[in-house]
Amino acid sequence: MGLAPATVTRGFRAAFGVTPARFRAETRLVRTVRELTGGTSPLAEIALDCGFSDQAHLSRAVLAVTGRTPAQWRKVKTVQDGALTHA
């Protein structure tokens, strides 16, 4: 296309409000949290499916952005399931 990478990044940021890298990271984390709260797959499997290098990488990223560990996200699912069965 003949555009410099910086030009593409500026255009993306103007259109979406974040850089392409931030958009990709946030999208990956949204998918990860959905997997954590919506399934029972092992954390290592979720990490690989969502593009993290390993379970520790997933844990650090989730904690850094959400303030909760993957185990805490799993607990949210457990509490929600319990509330539904006791309603």
N, C-alpha and C positions, 0 to 999 in steps of 0.2 A: 504494500500500500504506500510505501514511501514515507511513513510517519515515524518520527523518533519515539522511542519508548516513553520518554517523559511527556510527550504530547498526548499519547494515548492515555497515560495515567491521569493527566490533568483533565482530559475529557471525561474519563470514567468517573473521577471524583466529582466533577460538576454535575454529572447525570445521576449518580447514585449516593453521593454524600460521603463516600469512603474510598480509599484506594483499592485497587484490585486485590492486593494481598490481604487487606483487612476484610474485604467482602468474602474472599475464599475461606479465611480463618473462621469468620462468624458462621458461614454456611456449614462448615465442617462441624463446628461446635453445636449448632442447632440439631444437626443430624445425630450427633453423639448423645445429646441429652434425650432425644426421642428414643434412641435405642436403649439407653439406660432405664428409662421409665416405662417403656413399652414392651420389653422382652426380658428373657432370662439368660441370654447368651453370656458366656464368660467375658470379663473385661478385656482380656487379651484378644479375644476374637473381635469384639467391638472395636478395639483400637486399630487392628489391621483393616477391618472393613471400612473404617472412617478415615483412613489415610494417616494414622499416627505410626511412628516407628515401633512403638511397643506400649505396654500397659502404663509404664511410668510416664511416658511422654503424654499419653492421654490424661492421666491423673493431674499432672502439672498444669496442662492447658485448661482443663475444666475448672480446677481450683482457682487459677489466676483470673479467669474471666467471670465465673459465676459466684465465686466465694464459697462454693460447696464442693466437697469431694464426690467422686463417683458413687461411693457407698451412701453418702447422704442423699444423692439423687435417687438411688434405688430405694431408700427408706421412704421417700416421698411417694413412690409408687405403692409401697406396701401399706402406707397409711391410707392412701386413696382407695386401695382395694378393700381394706378393712372397713372404711366408712361406707362403701357401697354394700358390703355384705351385712352390715349392722343397721342399715337404714330401714 
